[in-house]
Amino acid sequence: MRPAQPEITNPNRHNSTTRRGRGIAHAALGLLVATGITAGSLGLASTAAATPDRAAPAPLAPSSARDSARATEVVPTARAAKALIRERRSARDAIRQAVADRALRQEGDSYAAGGEGPNAFDCSGLTLFAWRWAGVELTHYSAGQYQQVRRIDESKAVPGDLVFYLTGGARHVAVYIGGGQIVHASDYGVGVIVSPVRGTPWTNAHFTGFGRVEIPDSAVEEMIERRRARA
């Protein structure tokens, strides 16, 4: 007996059968369409009909429109905040300038140890007198005032800042009025004068630095209200 021969399959046979089946199906479908027979008349449910109706989702606004709406809400608030910051900064500058002007008006007054006005001053008494107008109470002692201020660089100094002398002790204090000038209660027989920050042997030898007095919010708000009322 001969051994059984392995079955030789034709790889094209399956493909040929599949193509014939597809051809018959297409022909049958064409016949149904031509004779007006529909899937519904045959009792077949279409895929579309079998799917439950769903409410169409509301269309979303374009992202650009949403962003524009948000920007419309945010921009006025941001502008208002920036305007308020500028207004408060301007009010602080106005207060410092007023302090410098107030000290400058005392030019020519006498020097008196422990004097804090209105007609006689020592150095820290003059700065105390000028800043008291702005609602800031400085101690009547130059070294104590040196501890109350924030140190600043000379290049950032503005009118109203304080200028200290005698390094390490801050034994003398003046009010900066701008342009490299100070007003201060100098000494007996000299009184309140205007002089340069540096430029004399004494000021050159003993200059300590500049300090900025912090202005309370209440004083800033009061200045803003005054300016708005005038406007």
Contacts in CASP RR format, 6 or more apart in sequence:
PFRMAT RR
TARGET T0000
AUTHOR 0000-0000-0000
METHOD contacts of the structure
MODEL  1
MRPAQPEITNPNRHNSTTRRGRGIAHAALGLLVATGITAGSLGLASTAAA
TPDRAAPAPLAPSSARDSARATEVVPTARAAKALIRERRSARDAIRQAVA
DRALRQEGDSYAAGGEGPNAFDCSGLTLFAWRWAGVELTHYSAGQYQQVR
RIDESKAVPGDLVFYLTGGARHVAVYIGGGQIVHASDYGVGVIVSPVRGT
PWTNAHFTGFGRVEIPDSAVEEMIERRRARA
32 38 0 8 1.000
39 45 0 8 1.000
39 46 0 8 1.000
40 46 0 8 1.000
60 66 0 8 1.000
61 69 0 8 1.000
87 224 0 8 1.000
88 220 0 8 1.000
88 224 0 8 1.000
91 220 0 8 1.000
91 223 0 8 1.000
91 224 0 8 1.000
91 227 0 8 1.000
92 215 0 8 1.000
92 220 0 8 1.000
92 223 0 8 1.000
93 158 0 8 1.000
94 223 0 8 1.000
94 227 0 8 1.000
95 134 0 8 1.000
95 215 0 8 1.000
95 219 0 8 1.000
95 220 0 8 1.000
95 223 0 8 1.000
96 158 0 8 1.000
96 159 0 8 1.000
96 160 0 8 1.000
96 161 0 8 1.000
96 213 0 8 1.000
96 215 0 8 1.000
97 158 0 8 1.000
97 159 0 8 1.000
97 160 0 8 1.000
98 133 0 8 1.000
98 134 0 8 1.000
99 130 0 8 1.000
99 131 0 8 1.000
99 133 0 8 1.000
99 134 0 8 1.000
99 159 0 8 1.000
99 160 0 8 1.000
99 175 0 8 1.000
99 213 0 8 1.000
100 130 0 8 1.000
100 159 0 8 1.000
100 160 0 8 1.000
100 175 0 8 1.000
100 176 0 8 1.000
100 177 0 8 1.000
100 178 0 8 1.000
100 183 0 8 1.000
101 159 0 8 1.000
102 129 0 8 1.000
102 130 0 8 1.000
102 133 0 8 1.000
103 126 0 8 1.000
103 127 0 8 1.000
103 129 0 8 1.000
103 130 0 8 1.000
103 160 0 8 1.000
103 175 0 8 1.000
103 177 0 8 1.000
103 183 0 8 1.000
104 175 0 8 1.000
104 177 0 8 1.000
104 183 0 8 1.000
104 194 0 8 1.000
106 117 0 8 1.000
106 121 0 8 1.000
106 126 0 8 1.000
106 129 0 8 1.000
106 130 0 8 1.000
106 183 0 8 1.000
106 192 0 8 1.000
107 183 0 8 1.000
107 192 0 8 1.000
107 193 0 8 1.000
107 194 0 8 1.000
108 191 0 8 1.000
108 192 0 8 1.000
108 193 0 8 1.000
109 117 0 8 1.000
109 119 0 8 1.000
109 120 0 8 1.000
109 121 0 8 1.000
109 185 0 8 1.000
109 191 0 8 1.000
109 192 0 8 1.000
110 119 0 8 1.000
110 120 0 8 1.000
110 121 0 8 1.000
110 189 0 8 1.000
110 191 0 8 1.000
110 192 0 8 1.000
111 120 0 8 1.000
111 121 0 8 1.000
111 122 0 8 1.000
111 185 0 8 1.000
111 186 0 8 1.000
111 187 0 8 1.000
111 188 0 8 1.000
111 189 0 8 1.000
111 190 0 8 1.000
111 191 0 8 1.000
111 192 0 8 1.000
112 120 0 8 1.000
112 121 0 8 1.000
112 122 0 8 1.000
113 122 0 8 1.000
114 122 0 8 1.000
114 125 0 8 1.000
114 140 0 8 1.000
115 121 0 8 1.000
115 122 0 8 1.000
115 125 0 8 1.000
116 122 0 8 1.000
116 125 0 8 1.000
116 126 0 8 1.000
116 128 0 8 1.000
116 129 0 8 1.000
116 140 0 8 1.000
117 125 0 8 1.000
117 126 0 8 1.000
117 129 0 8 1.000
118 129 0 8 1.000
121 129 0 8 1.000
121 185 0 8 1.000
121 191 0 8 1.000
121 192 0 8 1.000
122 185 0 8 1.000
123 142 0 8 1.000
123 172 0 8 1.000
123 173 0 8 1.000
123 174 0 8 1.000
123 184 0 8 1.000
123 185 0 8 1.000
123 186 0 8 1.000
124 138 0 8 1.000
124 139 0 8 1.000
124 140 0 8 1.000
124 141 0 8 1.000
124 142 0 8 1.000
124 145 0 8 1.000
124 173 0 8 1.000
125 140 0 8 1.000
125 185 0 8 1.000
126 174 0 8 1.000
126 175 0 8 1.000
126 183 0 8 1.000
126 184 0 8 1.000
126 185 0 8 1.000
126 192 0 8 1.000
127 138 0 8 1.000
127 145 0 8 1.000
127 162 0 8 1.000
127 173 0 8 1.000
127 174 0 8 1.000
127 175 0 8 1.000
128 137 0 8 1.000
128 138 0 8 1.000
128 139 0 8 1.000
128 140 0 8 1.000
128 145 0 8 1.000
130 160 0 8 1.000
130 175 0 8 1.000
131 137 0 8 1.000
131 138 0 8 1.000
131 213 0 8 1.000
132 138 0 8 1.000
134 215 0 8 1.000
134 219 0 8 1.000
135 216 0 8 1.000
135 218 0 8 1.000
135 219 0 8 1.000
136 213 0 8 1.000
136 214 0 8 1.000
136 215 0 8 1.000
136 216 0 8 1.000
136 219 0 8 1.000
138 145 0 8 1.000
138 148 0 8 1.000
138 213 0 8 1.000
139 145 0 8 1.000
139 148 0 8 1.000
142 164 0 8 1.000
142 170 0 8 1.000
142 171 0 8 1.000
142 172 0 8 1.000
142 173 0 8 1.000
143 169 0 8 1.000
143 170 0 8 1.000
143 171 0 8 1.000
144 170 0 8 1.000
145 162 0 8 1.000
145 164 0 8 1.000
145 170 0 8 1.000
145 173 0 8 1.000
146 164 0 8 1.000
146 169 0 8 1.000
146 170 0 8 1.000
146 173 0 8 1.000
146 208 0 8 1.000
146 211 0 8 1.000
148 213 0 8 1.000
149 162 0 8 1.000
149 211 0 8 1.000
149 212 0 8 1.000
149 213 0 8 1.000
149 214 0 8 1.000
150 211 0 8 1.000
150 212 0 8 1.000
150 214 0 8 1.000
151 209 0 8 1.000
151 210 0 8 1.000
151 211 0 8 1.000
151 212 0 8 1.000
152 161 0 8 1.000
152 210 0 8 1.000
152 211 0 8 1.000
152 212 0 8 1.000
153 210 0 8 1.000
154 197 0 8 1.000
154 209 0 8 1.000
154 210 0 8 1.000
156 210 0 8 1.000
157 163 0 8 1.000
157 176 0 8 1.000
157 178 0 8 1.000
157 210 0 8 1.000
158 176 0 8 1.000
158 178 0 8 1.000
159 176 0 8 1.000
159 177 0 8 1.000
159 178 0 8 1.000
160 175 0 8 1.000
160 176 0 8 1.000
160 177 0 8 1.000
160 213 0 8 1.000
161 175 0 8 1.000
161 176 0 8 1.000
161 210 0 8 1.000
161 211 0 8 1.000
161 212 0 8 1.000
161 213 0 8 1.000
162 173 0 8 1.000
162 174 0 8 1.000
162 175 0 8 1.000
162 176 0 8 1.000
162 210 0 8 1.000
162 211 0 8 1.000
162 212 0 8 1.000
162 213 0 8 1.000
163 173 0 8 1.000
163 174 0 8 1.000
163 175 0 8 1.000
163 176 0 8 1.000
163 182 0 8 1.000
163 184 0 8 1.000
163 197 0 8 1.000
163 207 0 8 1.000
163 209 0 8 1.000
163 210 0 8 1.000
163 211 0 8 1.000
164 170 0 8 1.000
164 172 0 8 1.000
164 173 0 8 1.000
164 208 0 8 1.000
164 209 0 8 1.000
164 210 0 8 1.000
164 211 0 8 1.000
165 171 0 8 1.000
165 172 0 8 1.000
165 173 0 8 1.000
165 174 0 8 1.000
165 202 0 8 1.000
165 203 0 8 1.000
165 206 0 8 1.000
165 207 0 8 1.000
165 208 0 8 1.000
166 172 0 8 1.000
166 206 0 8 1.000
166 208 0 8 1.000
167 206 0 8 1.000
167 207 0 8 1.000
167 208 0 8 1.000
168 208 0 8 1.000
169 208 0 8 1.000
170 208 0 8 1.000
172 184 0 8 1.000
172 206 0 8 1.000
173 184 0 8 1.000
174 182 0 8 1.000
174 183 0 8 1.000
174 184 0 8 1.000
175 182 0 8 1.000
175 183 0 8 1.000
175 184 0 8 1.000
176 182 0 8 1.000
176 197 0 8 1.000
176 210 0 8 1.000
177 183 0 8 1.000
177 194 0 8 1.000
180 196 0 8 1.000
180 197 0 8 1.000
181 194 0 8 1.000
181 195 0 8 1.000
181 196 0 8 1.000
181 197 0 8 1.000
182 194 0 8 1.000
182 195 0 8 1.000
182 196 0 8 1.000
182 197 0 8 1.000
183 192 0 8 1.000
183 193 0 8 1.000
183 194 0 8 1.000
184 192 0 8 1.000
184 193 0 8 1.000
184 195 0 8 1.000
185 191 0 8 1.000
185 192 0 8 1.000
186 192 0 8 1.000
186 193 0 8 1.000
186 195 0 8 1.000
195 203 0 8 1.000
196 203 0 8 1.000
197 203 0 8 1.000
197 207 0 8 1.000
198 204 0 8 1.000
198 207 0 8 1.000
END
